[in-house]
């Protein structure tokens, strides 16, 4: 307990900001990767449809 109290307040704030930044980046990355997978699947469906219609 004494160890935690010896850490300056600025260090705690910097650590909290860093943690929140990491969480935000991970959320954005997950959102973008999900969208790119969806776009890839839509592209595959479009290409297969075009191939079926051209035969």
The first five atom37 places (N, CA, C, CB, O) and aatype in JSON, in Angstrom:
{
  "aatype": [20, 20, 20, 20, 20, 20, 20, 20, 20, 20, 20, 20, 20, 20, 20, 20, 20, 20, 20, 20, 20, 20, 20, 20, 20, 20, 20, 20, 20, 20, 20, 20, 20, 20, 20, 20, 20, 20, 20, 20, 20, 20, 20, 20, 20, 20, 20, 20, 20, 20, 20, 20, 20, 20, 20],
  "atom_mask": [
    [1, 1, 1, 1, 1],
    [1, 1, 1, 1, 1],
    [1, 1, 1, 1, 1],
    [1, 1, 1, 1, 1],
    [1, 1, 1, 1, 1],
    [1, 1, 1, 1, 1],
    [1, 1, 1, 1, 1],
    [1, 1, 1, 1, 1],
    [1, 1, 1, 1, 1],
    [1, 1, 1, 1, 1],
    [1, 1, 1, 1, 1],
    [1, 1, 1, 1, 1],
    [1, 1, 1, 1, 1],
    [1, 1, 1, 1, 1],
    [1, 1, 1, 1, 1],
    [1, 1, 1, 1, 1],
    [1, 1, 1, 1, 1],
    [1, 1, 1, 1, 1],
    [1, 1, 1, 1, 1],
    [1, 1, 1, 1, 1],
    [1, 1, 1, 1, 1],
    [1, 1, 1, 1, 1],
    [1, 1, 1, 1, 1],
    [1, 1, 1, 1, 1],
    [1, 1, 1, 1, 1],
    [1, 1, 1, 1, 1],
    [1, 1, 1, 1, 1],
    [1, 1, 1, 1, 1],
    [1, 1, 1, 1, 1],
    [1, 1, 1, 1, 1],
    [1, 1, 1, 1, 1],
    [1, 1, 1, 1, 1],
    [1, 1, 1, 1, 1],
    [1, 1, 1, 1, 1],
    [1, 1, 1, 1, 1],
    [1, 1, 1, 1, 1],
    [1, 1, 1, 1, 1],
    [1, 1, 1, 1, 1],
    [1, 1, 1, 1, 1],
    [1, 1, 1, 1, 1],
    [1, 1, 1, 1, 1],
    [1, 1, 1, 1, 1],
    [1, 1, 1, 1, 1],
    [1, 1, 1, 1, 1],
    [1, 1, 1, 1, 1],
    [1, 1, 1, 1, 1],
    [1, 1, 1, 1, 1],
    [1, 1, 1, 1, 1],
    [1, 1, 1, 1, 1],
    [1, 1, 1, 1, 1],
    [1, 1, 1, 1, 1],
    [1, 1, 1, 1, 1],
    [1, 1, 1, 1, 1],
    [1, 1, 1, 1, 1],
    [1, 1, 1, 1, 1]
  ],
  "atom_positions": [
    [[0.82, -1.19, 0.0], [0.0, 0.0, 0.0], [0.86, 1.26, 0.0], [-0.93, 0.0, 1.2], [0.54, 2.26, -0.64]],
    [[1.96, 1.17, 0.73], [2.85, 2.32, 0.82], [3.5, 2.63, -0.53], [3.92, 2.06, 1.89], [3.78, 3.79, -0.85]],
    [[3.74, 1.58, -1.31], [4.36, 1.73, -2.63], [3.47, 2.56, -3.54], [4.64, 0.35, -3.26], [3.96, 3.43, -4.26]],
    [[2.16, 2.3, -3.51], [1.24, 3.02, -4.37], [1.15, 4.5, -4.01], [-0.14, 2.39, -4.3], [0.99, 5.35, -4.88]],
    [[1.24, 4.8, -2.74], [1.15, 6.2, -2.3], [2.42, 6.99, -2.61], [0.87, 6.26, -0.8], [2.41, 8.22, -2.66]],
    [[3.52, 6.27, -2.82], [4.78, 6.96, -3.1], [4.88, 7.37, -4.57], [5.96, 6.08, -2.73], [5.76, 8.16, -4.93]],
    [[3.99, 6.85, -5.42], [4.0, 7.21, -6.84], [3.31, 8.56, -7.0], [3.29, 6.11, -7.72], [2.19, 8.74, -6.52]],
    [[3.95, 9.52, -7.68], [3.37, 10.85, -7.83], [2.04, 10.85, -8.59], [4.35, 11.76, -8.54], [1.78, 9.97, -9.42]],
    [[1.22, 11.82, -8.3], [-0.1, 11.93, -8.92], [-0.01, 12.04, -10.44], [-0.85, 13.14, -8.35], [-0.83, 11.46, -11.15]],
    [[0.98, 12.79, -10.94], [1.14, 12.94, -12.39], [1.38, 11.61, -13.09], [2.3, 13.9, -12.69], [0.92, 11.39, -14.21]],
    [[2.1, 10.72, -12.43], [2.37, 9.4, -13.0], [1.08, 8.6, -13.08], [3.43, 8.64, -12.17], [0.84, 7.91, -14.08]],
    [[0.24, 8.66, -12.04], [-1.06, 7.98, -12.07], [-1.93, 8.51, -13.2], [-1.78, 8.15, -10.72], [-2.56, 7.73, -13.92]],
    [[-1.97, 9.83, -13.36], [-2.79, 10.44, -14.42], [-2.27, 10.03, -15.78], [-2.79, 11.97, -14.29], [-3.06, 9.69, -16.67]],
    [[-0.96, 10.06, -15.98], [-0.37, 9.65, -17.25], [-0.68, 8.18, -17.55], [1.15, 9.89, -17.23], [-0.97, 7.83, -18.69]],
    [[-0.61, 7.33, -16.54], [-0.94, 5.92, -16.72], [-2.4, 5.72, -17.1], [-0.63, 5.14, -15.46], [-2.7, 4.89, -17.96]],
    [[-3.3, 6.47, -16.47], [-4.72, 6.37, -16.78], [-5.0, 6.84, -18.21], [-5.55, 7.18, -15.78], [-5.76, 6.2, -18.93]],
    [[-4.39, 7.95, -18.61], [-4.58, 8.45, -19.97], [-4.04, 7.44, -20.98], [-3.87, 9.81, -20.15], [-4.67, 7.22, -22.02]],
    [[-2.91, 6.84, -20.69], [-2.33, 5.84, -21.58], [-3.26, 4.63, -21.7], [-0.95, 5.4, -21.07], [-3.47, 4.11, -22.8]],
    [[-3.81, 4.18, -20.59], [-4.74, 3.04, -20.6], [-5.98, 3.36, -21.45], [-5.17, 2.67, -19.16], [-6.39, 2.54, -22.27]],
    [[-6.57, 4.54, -21.25], [-7.76, 4.91, -22.0], [-7.45, 5.06, -23.49], [-8.33, 6.21, -21.46], [-8.29, 4.72, -24.33]],
    [[-6.27, 5.56, -23.82], [-5.87, 5.68, -25.22], [-5.75, 4.31, -25.86], [-4.55, 6.44, -25.34], [-6.22, 4.09, -26.97]],
    [[-5.13, 3.37, -25.16], [-4.99, 2.0, -25.67], [-6.36, 1.36, -25.9], [-4.16, 1.15, -24.71], [-6.58, 0.69, -26.91]],
    [[-7.27, 1.55, -24.96], [-8.62, 0.98, -25.1], [-9.31, 1.58, -26.31], [-9.46, 1.22, -23.82], [-9.94, 0.86, -27.09]],
    [[-9.2, 2.91, -26.48], [-9.82, 3.57, -27.62], [-9.27, 3.08, -28.95], [-9.64, 5.06, -27.52], [-10.02, 2.86, -29.89]],
    [[-7.96, 2.92, -29.02], [-7.33, 2.44, -30.26], [-7.79, 1.02, -30.57], [-5.79, 2.48, -30.14], [-8.08, 0.7, -31.72]],
    [[-7.87, 0.17, -29.55], [-8.33, -1.21, -29.78], [-9.78, -1.23, -30.26], [-8.19, -2.04, -28.49], [-10.13, -2.05, -31.11]],
    [[-10.62, -0.35, -29.73], [-12.01, -0.3, -30.16], [-12.12, 0.14, -31.61], [-12.82, 0.65, -29.26], [-12.89, -0.42, -32.39]],
    [[-11.34, 1.15, -31.99], [-11.36, 1.63, -33.37], [-10.81, 0.57, -34.31], [-10.53, 2.93, -33.51], [-11.37, 0.35, -35.38]],
    [[-9.73, -0.1, -33.9], [-9.16, -1.16, -34.73], [-10.17, -2.29, -34.95], [-7.87, -1.71, -34.09], [-10.3, -2.79, -36.07]],
    [[-10.87, -2.68, -33.9], [-11.87, -3.74, -34.02], [-12.99, -3.32, -34.96], [-12.44, -4.11, -32.64], [-13.47, -4.12, -35.76]],
    [[-13.4, -2.07, -34.87], [-14.46, -1.57, -35.74], [-14.02, -1.56, -37.19], [-14.89, -0.16, -35.31], [-14.77, -1.98, -38.07]],
    [[-12.81, -1.08, -37.46], [-12.31, -1.01, -38.83], [-12.08, -2.39, -39.42], [-11.03, -0.21, -38.89], [-12.37, -2.62, -40.6]],
    [[-11.56, -3.32, -38.63], [-11.32, -4.65, -39.17], [-12.63, -5.36, -39.47], [-10.48, -5.49, -38.18], [-12.72, -6.11, -40.44]],
    [[-13.65, -5.12, -38.66], [-14.96, -5.7, -38.92], [-15.53, -5.15, -40.21], [-15.93, -5.43, -37.75], [-16.1, -5.9, -41.01]],
    [[-15.38, -3.85, -40.43], [-15.89, -3.24, -41.65], [-15.13, -3.74, -42.87], [-15.79, -1.73, -41.56], [-15.73, -3.96, -43.92]],
    [[-13.82, -3.93, -42.75], [-13.05, -4.39, -43.91], [-13.43, -5.83, -44.25], [-11.54, -4.28, -43.63], [-13.47, -6.19, -45.43]],
    [[-13.72, -6.66, -43.24], [-14.15, -8.03, -43.52], [-15.51, -8.01, -44.22], [-14.23, -8.86, -42.21], [-15.75, -8.8, -45.13]],
    [[-16.39, -7.12, -43.8], [-17.7, -7.01, -44.42], [-17.57, -6.56, -45.87], [-18.59, -6.03, -43.64], [-18.24, -7.09, -46.76]],
    [[-16.71, -5.58, -46.12], [-16.48, -5.09, -47.48], [-15.9, -6.21, -48.34], [-15.53, -3.87, -47.47], [-16.28, -6.35, -49.5]],
    [[-14.98, -7.0, -47.79], [-14.4, -8.12, -48.54], [-15.47, -9.15, -48.9], [-13.28, -8.79, -47.72], [-15.49, -9.65, -50.02]],
    [[-16.35, -9.46, -47.96], [-17.41, -10.43, -48.24], [-18.38, -9.9, -49.3], [-18.18, -10.77, -46.95], [-18.81, -10.65, -50.17]],
    [[-18.71, -8.62, -49.22], [-19.6, -8.02, -50.23], [-18.94, -8.07, -51.6], [-19.95, -6.56, -49.86], [-19.6, -8.37, -52.59]],
    [[-17.64, -7.78, -51.66], [-16.9, -7.83, -52.92], [-16.91, -9.24, -53.51], [-15.46, -7.35, -52.71], [-17.08, -9.41, -54.72]],
    [[-16.74, -10.25, -52.66], [-16.78, -11.63, -53.14], [-18.15, -11.97, -53.71], [-16.42, -12.61, -52.0], [-18.25, -12.59, -54.77]],
    [[-19.2, -11.56, -53.02], [-20.56, -11.83, -53.5], [-20.8, -11.13, -54.84], [-21.61, -11.35, -52.47], [-21.38, -11.73, -55.75]],
    [[-20.36, -9.9, -54.97], [-20.53, -9.17, -56.23], [-19.79, -9.87, -57.37], [-20.04, -7.71, -56.09], [-20.34, -10.04, -58.45]],
    [[-18.56, -10.26, -57.12], [-17.77, -10.94, -58.16], [-18.4, -12.26, -58.57], [-16.35, -11.17, -57.66], [-18.41, -12.6, -59.76]],
    [[-18.91, -13.02, -57.6], [-19.57, -14.29, -57.94], [-20.84, -14.05, -58.74], [-19.88, -15.1, -56.67], [-21.15, -14.79, -59.67]],
    [[-21.59, -13.01, -58.36], [-22.83, -12.68, -59.09], [-22.51, -12.29, -60.53], [-23.59, -11.53, -58.39], [-23.19, -12.71, -61.46]],
    [[-21.48, -11.48, -60.71], [-21.09, -11.07, -62.07], [-20.66, -12.29, -62.88], [-19.93, -10.03, -62.01], [-21.01, -12.41, -64.06]],
    [[-19.91, -13.18, -62.25], [-19.46, -14.39, -62.95], [-20.64, -15.26, -63.34], [-18.49, -15.18, -62.07], [-20.66, -15.8, -64.44]],
    [[-21.63, -15.41, -62.47], [-22.82, -16.22, -62.78], [-23.64, -15.59, -63.91], [-23.69, -16.4, -61.53], [-24.16, -16.29, -64.77]],
    [[-23.76, -14.27, -63.89], [-24.55, -13.58, -64.91], [-23.88, -13.57, -66.27], [-24.83, -12.17, -64.48], [-24.56, -13.48, -67.29]],
    [[-22.57, -13.67, -66.3], [-21.86, -13.63, -67.58], [-21.78, -15.0, -68.24], [-20.48, -13.07, -67.38], [-21.4, -15.09, -69.41]],
    [[-22.12, -16.05, -67.54], [-22.07, -17.4, -68.13], [-23.26, -17.71, -68.96], [-21.93, -18.45, -67.07], [-23.36, -18.8, -69.52]]
  ]
}
